């Protein structure tokens, strides 16, 4: 299912970890279970594979739902106000891991998502 969503400012932690994300304003009709998903982000006319996280971020002590997408193998330039988010496949539950384990977990997630999306 596709969702047109507003892009909002994040904390910049994904970028610090080597996995920059687009952060989205969660709308009331976004009714997915918390977890990590394989999907796509469309910015303008370009469609990119993405690792999508929806839910709390316990590793940083955040327990309200966040929605963010790491665009795989791309360096995005420019300012974007909205994007189309397309969720394809559920990957796993949100985990509470230690900060040093987070990079390893995200790396594994991205590898799995690339296989699923065939990129």
Secondary structure, DSSP 8 states (H G I E B T S, - for coil): -EEEEEEE---SHHHHHT---EEE---TT----SEEEEEEEEETTEEEEEEEEEEEEGGGTEEEEEEEEEETT----S--SEEEEEEEEEEE------HHHHHHHHHHHHHHHHHHHT-
